[in-house]
């Protein structure tokens, strides 16, 4: 129970202590191994992570597609996708012909920026399960991301032909939006509107298409239609809030975000509302938004601390900002984002030795990540005379992301 409680509240260090004790008392518990494996991934202890996750999932022959997909999403949410990718590469060694494993691995490879691997894995998935439409849709999107627009459209056209209907047509339109083919997307939507008048899924995709094309007035009209008729309420409020924020109407933005009260949209809406208040110069209202949310949902405290730190920093209160980050690190000592945030803040406070120490901690946790390599190398080059060491890190970061302006 201690493991479950600490894990749910994001207290990773405490959760690991409890999980390791639990596994000593109950070595065969699949539930305990599930927690332990996830926590080991966050700590970048991948050998032990895979051992535990393999036990947690049970016999390979009995595993379901949703179990792999859920695990991949969970791992990538709390650790670099490149780390989760290594875990799934090992699952693929176990089950090289399992399309569910390959699809999950392809998704993680794409998130890690390894598009070549992602496209190859998606091709293998579609070859193993040619009738599995989600795999073909993924392949089309990955081909587009890799710059092969014609092949992407071919794959999506094949999917639509194999499974005609509104759902697949809308998938094609989403692909057109990503390819900046807004005019063609709107033409297809107009034809679909004749066949499926006032369909909420169609209106939802059309609103996104208008946004992609910069026609915010029409997008706002569509989202208000969905709101008035009770469809996609939280998503509509979120998109209306985002558009108002981008147009610097921070009061309206905060109002939209305030109306979101359910599901996975609730936390992002509270964080966005705090940022909107900060843009209006009302720091206390922003902090109050976070405080009232945490009072109601204390398990979300850690997830609000990054925004709290930024609000305080924007208000020129760096000492309090640093306190928020250090509290977060007490509970999540393996969070790369928090270590990088601490390093950046300390550098702004001209505490260069402490900043470099924080960046070194981030590097030790994720030596494979270009962001940590560049942060450490850049700071060493700017704030010390350790140019040779700095060049090593920056060269490694550049090799991993050769198109990064940073």
ABEGO torsion letter per residue (X at the ends): XAAAAAAAAGBAAAAAAAAAAAAAABAABAAAAAAAAAAAAAAGBAAAAAAAAAAAAEBAAABBAAAAAAAAAAAAAABBAAAAAAAAAAAAAABAABAAAAAAAAAAAAAAGBAAAAAAAAAAAAAABAABAAAAAAAAAAAAAAGBAAAAAAAAAAAAAABBEAAAAAAAAAAAAAAGBAAAAAAAAAAAAAABBGBAAAAAAAAAAAAAAGBAAAAAAAAAAAAAAGBGAAAAAAAAAAAAAAAGBAAAAAAAAAABABEAAAAAAAAAAAAAAAAAGBAAAAAAAAAAAAAABAAAAAAAAAAAAAAAAAAGBAAAAAAAAAAAAAABAABAAAAAAAAAAAAAAGBAAAAAAAAAAAAAABAABAAAAAAAAAAAAAABABAAAAAAAAAAAAAABAABAX
